[in-house]
């Protein structure tokens, strides 16, 4: 009779992540590599805790705090060293002046740059209730979120097709006064591209 392989328990997966993170930490990689391979998309944690709820539960464990400490130590060790080869991306965040000032003072107190301070804050876990949603949550709203997202308004209105211009040959002298002048309709008159001055 065939034995069915047991699924790893939550505790098994936690210890597996801890072991793999420790192994990588012992090799003293740069902090970006450690983050990518352990905490990043398709990293160790992502592979063993697939799904938002599973990952969220893992982020509440002491083992996750330990991994965060490893990351902080690597960031400290890598200070002043050559940056890793991974490309960087830039985002622009609009802040109220008071929040910007608070971050500037906090960075000064920590004797670090605002860039490093903001990265440190981004690496930390944020409680769901502290992150405002971009969508109004209403119980009576039965339309699914996906349906609202997939119907964005066009950013630029389409340009209407140009109206046909009046014929340059007029049937009678009276028509010349009854029809608008082609020049008044913003007619494009090509200029010569050859000759002196070009």
N, C-alpha and C positions, 0 to 999 in steps of 0.2 A: 504494500500500500504506500502510495506517494505521500511524503510529508509536505505540507504547505509551509513555505517560508514565512516566518513571522515578520510582520512589519515592525520597523524600529520604533520604539516608544519615544515620547517627547524627551525623556531624560537621556536616552541613547543619542539622539540627535544633538542635544545640548552639549554632551561630552565630546561628541565627534567634532563639532565646531570649535570647541575649546582646544582640543588636541591639534587640529589643523592650524588654528591661529597661532598657537604656541610654536609649532614647527616653523611657520613662516617668520615669526618674530625673531626666533633664534638666529636666522640667517641675516638679520639686520638689513632688510630691504629699505628703499626709500619709502616714505610714508604714503605716497600716491600709489605705488605698486601694492603695498599692504592693503590699502583701502579698496582698490579695485578688485583684488583677489579674495578678500574676506567680506567686505561690507558692500561692495558695488553691485551693479546689475550683473546677474549670472555669476556672482561670487559664491563663496562657500555657504554663507547664510541663505542666500537666495535659493540655492540648490536644495538645501536641507529643510528650509521652511518656506515652501512655495505657497503663496497666498498671503494676503494682507493680514488676516487675523492671526495666522500662525507666527508670522514675523513679529507682529505687535506683541504677542505673548512672550516671545524670546527676548525682545528688547526690554522687558521688565525683569529679567533674570540678573543675578550677580555676575554670571559669565559674560553677559553683554557689557556690563560695566568694566569688567576686566579687559575686554577687547578694546574698549574706548581708552583705557589707560595705556595699553600697548601703543595705540595709534598716537596718543599725546606724546609718549616717550620718543617715538620715531620722529615726530615733527620737531621735537627739541633737538634730537641728535642730528637731523638733517639741516639744521639752521646754518646758513652760510655755504652749504654745499651746492654743487651744480644741480639745477632743476632736472627732474626726470624727463625722458623723451616724449612722454604723453602730451599731445597738444592741449593747450588751454582754451577755454571759452570765456567770453565776456558777457555779463548781463548788466543791464542798467536798472537800478532799483530807485524809484522815486520815494523820497523820504520827507516827512515834515522837518522843518529846520530844527525843532526841539529834539526830535529823535536823533538827527544827525549830530547835534551838539553832544547829546548824551553818549553816543557811540565814540565820538572823538575823545571825550573825557575818560571813558572806560578804557579805551586803547592806551591812553597816556598813563593811566594808573597801573595797567598791566605791563607797561614798558614794551609795547608792541605796536605794530601798524594796524590801521583800521582794516586792511585787507585780511591780515591774519586773524584778527578778532572776529570778523564776519565769517570766515571759513570755520573757525572754532564753533561759532553759534550754529552754523549750518550742519555741522557734523553731529550735533546733539539731537536727542529724541525730543520731539515736541508733542505735547498732549493734544489729542484731536480737538478737544473743546476750546483750545486756545488759538486754533487756526480758523479764521473766518472763511466761509465758503463763498465762491463767486456766484452761487445761485441761491435764490431765496427758497428756503425749505418750507413748503406748505403742504399740509395733509390733503387738502382738497385738489391739489394739482396732480391729476392722474397721468399727465403726459410724462413719459420716461425721460430721464436726463439725456440719454443718447439721442432721442428725437430732437431735443432742443439744440443740442450741440451740432448736429449734422445739417442744420438749416441756417447757416450764418447769412446775414444781410450782405449784399455785395458792397465792397468798400468804395468802388468807383462806379458811378452811374454810366451806362453805355452811351456812347456818342451817337446821336441820331445820324442817319445817312444824309449826305448833302442833297439839297433840293436841286432839280435840274435847272440850269440857267436858261435865260431867254435866248432865243435864236439870234445870232448876230445879224441875220438878214431879215429886215422888216418888210411886211407886206405893203404898208402905205406910210406916208409921212405922219398920219394921225396916230398910228401905232407907236411911233417914236415917243410921243408924249403920254400915251396911255399906259406904257409898260415902264417899270423901273429900269434905270440904267444898270447895265451889267457891272459897272465900276462900283455903284452903290451897294452891290451885293458882295463886296469883298472879293472881286475877281482877282485871281493871281495872274499877274502879267510877268512872264519870264524875262529876265534881263540877259543881255548878251554875256557870254562867259569867255569870249575871246576879244582880243583887241588890246589897246593900250590900257595899262593899269591893272590887268588881271594876270 
